[in-house]
Amino acid sequence: MSDSGNEEGLVETTQIMEVTLHSINNITRDTDLVGKVDPYVMIYANAQLIGKTTPVEDATSAEVNQQFIIKAKEGVDPRSIKFNFDLMDQDTITKDDAIGSGSFNPAEEEVLTKQNVYMKYSGKDVGSITFSIVFKDIIVVA
């Protein structure tokens, strides 16, 4: 029998945030001359890019279900991190087009799962995204 080296009460943990982009919903802004948009989402936490979803070909709505894991800097309350989202249209020949953008502040919400963020372009609604934030404690290994 081996000693695991762990004594009860001595396990160190740290908190991470799982940010899951579930879906892109009902895009109404068309940026392509031929076909539908090829949407993807760029996700920012406190203005720092944390990830980009894989583009979905020819879709105005799509299940995405991509997860990004982040950790708040020491001393920063994770609920104070503000999220911004840029909904983009991937183009193969020209520069990718902005479809719309939106933001989410966890400090202003009680529930952080399956949240809809409405995307706007020039003040007009152009669709939405659905995402969740889950806080998890993980074990720190020395």
Phi, psi and omega in degrees: 000130181257152178273124182287345180083355179261126173251143182305134178092351183255009181278126179268135178235162173222155183259134175241166176240127173262116178254117182245123173267111184279313186202160171249131191234125166052056177293128181251348181267122181258121180250359182252142176284325181236132178078188179264174178290160176244080192283148168212164183237132172260129185247130181239140173241120186047048176070006177258126179297124178251347179171169181219132179283162176288132179299145177252125185285135173047062183215140172258347173216144181198145169280131183247306178048053175250140186245142177230134182248130178227162177229131178291144176301148180309129178089355179261127177290120183304328180289347179274353181285125180264138182251138174236147183229130173248117176271121187239160174245117180286130176239142182273329184262317182252178179296144178302144182261143172281128175267318180179178179212160179203171181219163181212132179242106182302331182295339182265001185237145175275320182255133183247007180252146178050048178274139174262129175246120181277130182267140181233151174220122184051041176080358182253143175293132181232013181133192180208169171233156175240129181212168179224152171237127177236129176269133179225140172268129177240155181279134177267128181254135181275000000 
